[in-house]
Amino acid sequence: MHKRGGEVSDVEGSNFFGSTTMDKVFIKIGYNTSIQLVGKVLSILLSIVTIGFLTRYLGASGYGNFTLVFAYISFFAVIADFGLQLTMVRELAGKNENAEKFYGTYFWLKIILILLSTLLAFIFLLFFPYSSMLKTAILIGGVAVGISGITGFGSAIFQSNIRLDFITLVDVITKVVTVSLIILFIALKFSFYSIVSTVLLGNLVGLVVTVILLKKSISFNFNFDKSLAKRIFLLSLPIGFTTFFSLAYFKLDTIILSVLKNAGEVGIYSLAYKTLENVIVVWGFYMASVFPLLSKFQAGNENDKLNKLFRHSFFISLILSLLIMSISYVFAPFIINVFGGNGFSQSVTALRILVFAIPFLFINNLLYYRFLVKRNMLPIIIILILGLILNFILNIIYVPQYGYLASSFITVLTEFFLFSLLVLAILMQNHRRSKSA
């Protein structure tokens, strides 16, 4: 970290964490959220271009296969992180004296888990009833996601120092390269494999940029501390399990659609779901700014600041989610037409169903972080397992008959189910706490 006048720079986060008013807290959150929002606006514009080219070049079935490649890999990519990034942000947000030791150990843990996750993805692929073309594309996608996992090492360090502008920069550069290659390869009428490989090439560029920014920002060595690695891994396990179960039910419907229906239905549903992901991403940026602060307040037993930040964030999530839901529902035909063209008109219905999950997605995410900062992950794990089971059973029953419409309704129902269980868990904890007091 750079120092000025004997103190750590406020921009880099440490002085900001020392003693500050809540006004400065929200100014800092606002700055980082705004920086990410600007970056995401650029990313969304690039996504519109990308999806527009892909859907029109590949068609519903081809686009379905493209999204299936990365939906499949996502199941195993969770293992490549398994809670390490959030754990590192939480640990580094409150203390910096052993930062270099953390960095080196974290790096090697990431490499080991990335290799393991990629190997497992390739082994399980042998048992899926996919064509050889699709399996080859998944192999390419697996390498691309593995490279992205290494880039995640830098993201954790940037986030812990509240340098989310660096994360945004890497993301934008990666997207620009990927989109440029997609447009070029489509113009040259390259194969499906080449289109998938654009993600790999874009991620490689993002990794190079991350390395450059890290060299300018931190002191780093490649030392591996076994005892520290064990400690970090054990701390990450609860977060890793929650991340896996959470992502599993997000991607499960796509996998089930691909097996029980066809690539065309996957394409229709995936376009609607991709649109949903783009419109709710602003909340992810907000929480990325808030999480290090929540961790610091929890570590310092600053309960008043912690509770106040949670209350403000809850009202922000409620108002923002309802606004986004309403706008997305009204403009769904226009949004889908821009993204996919006339060949994806059925995605409008799917999107109009999915937008009703937005308030639950926002609030559930905030409640998840409430348990995370308090290191109380067992209720989250149980709740997500129950949600995954419900999602799987309903998809197996209704997807064969109703296809992507069933997947859309089940996504909303699952989010409401998770919301109900999260609220119940908090009420039960508060009741036990009041009785013990």
C-alpha positions in Angstrom: 0.0 0.0 0.0 1.2 3.5 -0.8 1.6 5.9 2.1 1.4 9.7 2.3 2.7 11.7 5.2 3.0 8.5 7.3 -0.6 7.5 6.9 -2.3 5.0 4.6 -4.2 6.7 1.9 -7.9 7.2 2.5 -8.6 6.2 -1.1 -7.0 2.8 -0.4 -9.3 2.1 2.4 -7.3 1.7 5.6 -7.6 5.3 7.0 -11.2 5.3 6.0 -11.8 2.2 8.2 -10.0 3.8 11.2 -12.6 6.2 12.5 -15.2 7.8 10.4 -18.7 9.2 10.4 -21.6 7.3 8.7 -21.8 10.2 6.2 -18.3 9.3 5.0 -19.3 5.6 4.9 -22.1 6.3 2.5 -20.0 8.7 0.5 -17.4 5.9 0.0 -20.1 3.4 -0.8 -21.6 5.9 -3.3 -18.3 6.5 -5.0 -17.5 2.8 -5.5 -21.1 2.0 -6.5 -21.1 4.8 -9.0 -17.7 3.8 -10.5 -19.0 0.3 -10.9 -22.3 1.6 -12.3 -20.5 3.6 -15.0 -18.5 0.5 -15.8 -21.6 -1.7 -15.9 -23.4 0.8 -18.2 -20.5 0.2 -20.6 -20.7 -3.5 -20.0 -24.4 -3.6 -20.6 -24.0 -1.7 -23.9 -21.3 -4.2 -24.8 -23.6 -7.0 -23.8 -26.4 -5.6 -25.9 -24.1 -5.7 -28.9 -22.7 -9.1 -28.0 -26.1 -10.8 -27.4 -27.5 -9.1 -30.5 -24.8 -10.5 -32.7 -24.8 -13.9 -31.1 -28.6 -14.5 -31.2 -28.8 -13.4 -34.8 -25.7 -15.4 -35.9 -26.3 -18.5 -33.9 -30.2 -18.6 -33.7 -32.1 -19.9 -30.7 -30.5 -23.3 -30.6 -27.0 -22.0 -31.2 -27.3 -19.4 -28.5 -28.8 -22.0 -26.2 -25.7 -24.1 -26.7 -23.5 -21.1 -26.1 -25.1 -20.3 -22.8 -25.2 -24.0 -21.8 -21.4 -24.2 -22.2 -20.9 -21.6 -19.4 -23.9 -22.8 -17.3 -22.4 -26.2 -17.1 -18.9 -24.9 -16.3 -20.4 -22.6 -13.6 -21.4 -25.6 -11.5 -17.8 -26.6 -11.2 -16.3 -23.1 -11.2 -17.7 -22.7 -7.6 -15.0 -25.1 -6.5 -12.3 -22.8 -8.0 -13.2 -20.2 -5.4 -15.3 -22.1 -2.7 -15.7 -19.0 -0.6 -12.1 -17.9 -0.7 -12.7 -14.5 -2.2 -15.3 -13.4 0.3 -13.2 -14.9 3.1 -10.1 -13.0 2.0 -12.1 -9.7 1.7 -13.4 -10.2 5.2 -10.0 -11.1 6.7 -8.0 -8.4 5.0 -10.6 -5.6 5.5 -9.8 -5.5 9.2 -6.1 -6.1 9.3 -3.1 -5.6 7.0 -0.1 -6.6 9.1 0.1 -10.1 7.5 -1.2 -9.1 4.1 1.8 -10.4 2.1 1.6 -13.8 3.8 -2.2 -13.9 3.0 -1.6 -13.0 -0.6 0.9 -15.8 -1.4 -1.1 -18.5 0.4 -4.4 -17.4 -1.2 -2.8 -17.4 -4.7 -1.7 -21.1 -4.4 -5.0 -22.1 -2.9 -6.7 -20.6 -5.9 -4.5 -22.4 -8.4 -5.0 -25.8 -6.7 -8.8 -25.3 -6.6 -9.0 -24.1 -10.2 -7.1 -27.2 -11.4 -9.4 -29.4 -9.3 -12.6 -27.8 -10.5 -11.6 -27.9 -14.2 -10.6 -31.6 -13.9 -13.9 -32.5 -12.3 -15.9 -30.6 -15.0 -14.2 -32.6 -17.7 -14.6 -35.9 -16.0 -18.4 -35.5 -15.3 -18.8 -34.3 -18.9 -18.3 -37.8 -20.1 -21.6 -38.9 -18.6 -23.8 -36.1 -20.1 -25.8 -36.9 -23.3 -24.4 -33.9 -25.2 -23.0 -34.0 -28.7 -19.3 -34.1 -29.4 -19.5 -30.6 -30.7 -21.0 -29.3 -27.5 -18.6 -31.2 -25.3 -15.6 -29.8 -27.2 -17.0 -26.3 -26.7 -17.4 -27.0 -23.0 -13.7 -28.0 -22.9 -12.8 -24.6 -24.3 -15.2 -22.8 -21.9 -13.6 -24.7 -19.0 -10.2 -23.2 -19.8 -11.7 -19.8 -20.2 -13.4 -19.9 -16.8 -10.2 -21.3 -15.2 -8.3 -18.2 -16.4 -11.1 -16.0 -15.0 -10.7 -17.7 -11.7 -7.1 -16.6 -11.5 -8.2 -13.1 -12.2 -10.5 -13.4 -9.2 -7.4 -13.5 -7.0 -6.8 -9.9 -7.8 -10.4 -9.0 -7.4 -10.4 -10.1 -3.8 -7.4 -7.9 -3.0 -8.9 -4.9 -4.8 -12.2 -5.3 -3.0 -10.6 -5.7 0.4 -8.9 -2.3 -0.2 -12.1 -0.9 -1.6 -10.5 -0.4 -5.0 -13.6 -1.5 -6.9 -12.6 0.9 -9.7 -9.8 -1.5 -10.5 -12.2 -4.4 -10.7 -14.4 -2.3 -13.0 -11.5 -1.5 -15.2 -10.5 -5.1 -15.6 -14.1 -6.1 -16.3 -14.6 -3.4 -19.0 -11.3 -4.2 -20.8 -12.1 -7.9 -20.7 -15.6 -7.2 -22.2 -14.2 -4.9 -24.9 -11.7 -7.5 -26.1 -14.3 -10.3 -26.0 -17.0 -8.3 -27.8 -14.5 -7.1 -30.5 -13.4 -10.6 -31.2 -17.0 -11.8 -31.3 -17.9 -9.2 -33.9 -14.7 -10.0 -35.9 -15.2 -13.7 -35.8 -18.9 -13.4 -36.8 -17.9 -11.1 -39.7 -15.5 -13.7 -40.9 -18.1 -16.4 -40.4 -16.0 -18.5 -38.0 -17.2 -21.7 -36.3 -19.1 -22.1 -33.1 -15.8 -23.2 -31.4 -14.2 -19.9 -32.4 -17.1 -17.9 -30.9 -16.7 -19.7 -27.6 -12.9 -19.1 -27.7 -13.5 -15.3 -27.7 -14.3 -15.6 -24.0 -11.0 -17.4 -23.4 -9.0 -14.7 -25.2 -10.8 -11.9 -23.5 -10.2 -13.5 -20.1 -6.5 -13.8 -20.9 -6.3 -10.1 -21.5 -8.2 -9.4 -18.3 -5.6 -11.5 -16.4 -2.7 -9.6 -17.8 -4.3 -6.3 -16.8 -5.0 -7.6 -13.3 -1.3 -8.6 -12.9 -0.2 -5.1 -14.0 -2.5 -3.4 -11.5 -1.5 -5.8 -8.7 2.2 -5.1 -9.2 1.5 -1.4 -8.8 -0.7 -1.8 -5.8 0.7 -4.4 -3.4 3.9 -6.1 -2.3 3.6 -9.8 -3.1 5.5 -13.0 -2.8 4.8 -16.6 -3.7 5.4 -18.1 -0.3 2.9 -20.8 0.8 2.0 -21.1 4.5 0.4 -24.5 5.2 -1.1 -23.6 8.5 -2.5 -20.3 7.1 -3.8 -22.2 4.1 -5.6 -24.6 6.4 -7.1 -21.8 8.4 -8.2 -19.9 5.3 -9.8 -23.0 3.8 -11.7 -23.9 6.9 -13.0 -20.3 7.2 -14.0 -20.5 3.5 -15.9 -23.8 3.7 -19.2 -22.5 5.0 -19.2 -19.7 2.4 -18.1 -22.2 -0.3 -21.0 -24.5 0.5 -23.5 -21.6 0.4 -22.1 -20.3 -2.9 -22.3 -23.8 -4.4 -25.9 -24.4 -3.4 -26.9 -20.8 -4.4 -25.3 -21.1 -7.8 -26.5 -24.6 -8.3 -30.2 -23.7 -8.2 -29.5 -20.7 -10.4 -28.0 -22.9 -13.1 -30.0 -26.1 -12.5 -33.0 -25.0 -14.6 -30.8 -24.4 -17.6 -29.1 -27.9 -17.3 -32.5 -29.6 -16.8 -34.0 -27.7 -19.8 -31.0 -28.9 -21.9 -31.5 -32.5 -20.9 -35.4 -32.7 -20.8 -36.2 -30.3 -23.6 -33.9 -28.8 -26.3 -31.3 -26.1 -27.1 -34.0 -23.9 -28.5 -35.8 -23.7 -25.1 -32.5 -23.1 -23.4 -31.9 -20.2 -25.7 -35.3 -18.6 -25.1 -35.0 -18.9 -21.3 -31.3 -18.0 -21.2 -31.9 -14.7 -23.0 -34.6 -13.7 -20.5 -32.4 -14.8 -17.6 -29.4 -13.0 -19.0 -31.5 -9.8 -19.2 -32.5 -10.3 -15.6 -28.9 -10.6 -14.5 -28.0 -7.4 -16.3 -30.8 -5.3 -14.7 -30.1 -6.5 -11.2 -26.3 -6.2 -11.3 -26.4 -2.7 -9.7 -27.3 -4.3 -6.4 -24.3 -6.5 -6.6 -22.1 -3.4 -7.0 -23.8 -1.8 -4.0 -23.2 -4.9 -1.8 -19.5 -5.2 -3.0 -19.0 -1.7 -1.6 -20.9 -2.5 1.6 -19.4 -5.8 2.5 -15.9 -4.7 3.6 -17.6 -2.0 5.8 -19.9 -4.5 7.4 -17.0 -6.8 8.1 -15.0 -3.9 9.7 -17.9 -2.8 11.9 -18.5 -6.4 13.0 -14.8 -7.0 13.8 -14.7 -3.7 15.8 -18.0 -4.5 17.6 -19.4 -1.3 16.2 -23.0 -2.6 16.4 -24.7 0.8 16.0 -23.0 1.4 12.7 -23.5 -2.2 11.6 -27.3 -2.1 12.3 -27.7 1.3 10.8 -26.0 0.2 7.6 -28.2 -2.9 7.4 -31.4 -0.8 7.9 -30.4 1.8 5.3 -29.4 -1.0 2.9 -32.7 -2.8 3.4 -34.8 0.2 2.4 -32.5 0.9 -0.5 -32.9 -2.7 -1.7 -36.7 -2.5 -1.4 -37.1 0.8 -3.3 -34.6 0.0 -6.0 -35.8 -3.5 -6.6 -39.4 -2.4 -7.1 -38.4 0.3 -9.4 -36.2 -2.0 -11.5 -39.0 -4.7 -11.5 -41.6 -2.2 -12.8 -39.4 -0.7 -15.5 -38.3 -4.2 -16.7 -41.9 -5.5 -16.9 -43.1 -2.6 -18.9 -40.2 -2.5 -21.3 -39.7 -6.3 -21.6 -40.8 -6.4 -25.3 -38.4 -3.6 -26.2 -35.5 -5.1 -24.2 -35.9 -8.6 -25.7 -36.2 -7.2 -29.2 -33.0 -5.2 -28.8 -31.1 -8.2 -27.4 -32.5 -11.0 -29.5 -34.6 -9.7 -32.4 -37.8 -11.3 -33.7 -36.6 -14.8 -33.2 -36.7 -14.5 -29.4 -40.2 -13.0 -28.9 -41.1 -15.9 -26.6 -38.4 -14.6 -24.2 -40.7 -11.6 -23.4 -43.1 -13.8 -21.4 -40.2 -15.5 -19.6 -38.7 -12.2 -18.6 -42.0 -10.7 -17.4 -42.3 -13.7 -15.1 -38.7 -13.6 -13.9 -38.8 -9.9 -12.9 -41.1 -10.7 -10.0 -38.1 -12.4 -8.4 -36.1 -9.1 -8.3 -37.3 -7.8 -4.8 -36.6 -11.2 -3.3 -33.2 -11.5 -5.0 -32.1 -8.1 -3.6 -33.4 -8.7 0.0 -32.2 -12.3 0.1 -28.7 -11.1 -0.9 -28.6 -8.5 1.9 -29.8 -11.1 4.5 -27.2 -13.5 3.3 -24.5 -10.9 4.0 -26.0 -10.4 7.5 -25.3 -14.0 8.3 -21.9 -13.9 6.6 -20.4 -11.0 8.6 -21.6 -12.6 11.8 -19.9 -15.9 10.8 -23.2 -17.8 11.2 -23.4 -19.7 8.0 -25.2 -22.9 9.1 -28.7 -21.5 8.7 -27.8 -20.2 5.2 -26.5 -23.7 4.2 -29.6 -25.4 5.4 -31.9 -22.9 3.7 -30.1 -23.1 0.4 -30.1 -26.9 0.4 -33.9 -26.8 1.0 -34.2 -24.2 -1.9 -32.1 -26.4 -4.2 -34.2 -29.5 -3.4 -37.5 -27.6 -4.0 -36.1 -26.1 -7.3 -34.9 -29.5 -8.5 -38.1 -31.3 -7.8 -40.3 -28.7 -9.4 -38.2 -28.5 -12.5 -38.2 -32.3 -12.9 -42.0 -32.4 -12.6 -43.0 -29.4 -14.7 -40.2 -28.7 -17.2 -41.1 -31.7 -19.4 -44.6 -30.3 -20.0 -44.2 -26.5 -19.7 -40.5 -26.0 -20.6 -39.0 -22.5 -20.1 -42.3 -21.1 -18.6 -42.0 -23.6 -15.8 -38.4 -22.7 -15.2 -39.4 -19.0 -15.0 -42.2 -19.5 -12.5 -40.0 -21.9 -10.4 -37.2 -19.3 -10.1 -39.6 -16.8 -8.6 -41.2 -19.3 -6.3 -37.7 -20.5 -5.1 -36.6 -16.9 -4.3 -39.8 -16.3 -2.3 -39.2 -19.6 -0.5 -35.7 -18.6 0.4 -36.9 -15.2 1.5 -39.5 -16.8 3.9 -36.9 -19.1 5.4 -34.3 -16.3 5.9 -36.8 -14.1 7.7 -37.9 -17.1 9.8 -34.3 -17.8 10.7 -33.7 -14.2 11.8 -36.8 -14.1 13.9 -35.9 -17.3 15.6 -32.4 -16.0 16.4 -33.8 -12.7 17.7 -36.2 -14.6 19.9 -33.5 -16.8 21.4 -31.3 -13.8 22.0 -34.1 -11.9 23.8 -34.8 -15.0 26.0 -31.2 -15.4 26.9 -30.9 -11.7 27.7 
